[in-house]
Amino acid sequence: MEHTPVIRRARVGDLPRLVELIHEHVAYEKSAPRPADLASRLGPRLFAEDSRLWVLLAETSDGVVAGYAACSAEFAFWDARDYLHMDCLYLAAAARGQGFGAALMDGVAELARELGLEQVQWQTPDWNEGAIRFYDRLGAAAHPKFRYALPVARSAATSLS
């Protein structure tokens, strides 16, 4: 794999490769399989004109997409300000240790600056020692917390007032 990372925003034509990488990422993290219609669900959200979701791709100089970082603008209640949440950063196995991760993180920081945001936040599994070492080398500060997910049934709608 070529060693010169090129970071760019995802385009509609990148969706099949992006979905491949997402499925690799899911398997790497030993997570539950994602829906078969992921591309048709993700594409309209990612490429909508008013989207607050961005995907940066790490591409080799010969055009091979080797990884991605997916980000969205979020609001920090305690700080009363928006920040860039990096939901995922993933590199194909052959691209690891070659500068693609650092280039993606530089791209994520630049995206935050373009959006006028002063901070990027993300999570990584506590067992992913390689990622933790990488983020520590970048100078990022860890804030240990557990991440929860609560399934919410669609049919039992109530009114909050």
Phi, psi and omega in degrees: 000135179299144187265356183267104182285137172243125181253130180210163176284147179293145176243164182308318181294346179277350188304316179301315180292322178299316179296321174304311181295323178299315180296323174298316181298315179301315179295319180301320181272006178055041180267167178294145178304149179265166184300146180297332182267029184305315182299316182288336176276322184281317185308307181299327179285317184289322187255013175293148181301324183258022183299141172249030179235132180229141174235125174257139180249142171261121186234140175288163181296342176263015169091008178275123178283116188254348181182176182209159169229127180250130186226154173215153176280133181227171181242128176267107185299313182296329180265350182051050178206157176282154174214168177263120177264119175269104183286321182217143165223124182217140174235137172303149185308319183292344183264350184290144177077016183238013177096356181293320179297313179297320179294320177297316180297321175298319178296319178297316178298320178294320176300315178301315179299315179302325182274358181076024181258142187262357184209148171243135176234150178198175178228159171215150179299144183293343178274350185274076185298325178297316178294319180298316177298317179300311181294323176297318179298330178288345183092013178286149179256130178276142176232091186298129175205161171267143177257127180248156173223128180244111177295138180238122179291140181284333190279335185268063182284133175233163181260128175263129177213000000 
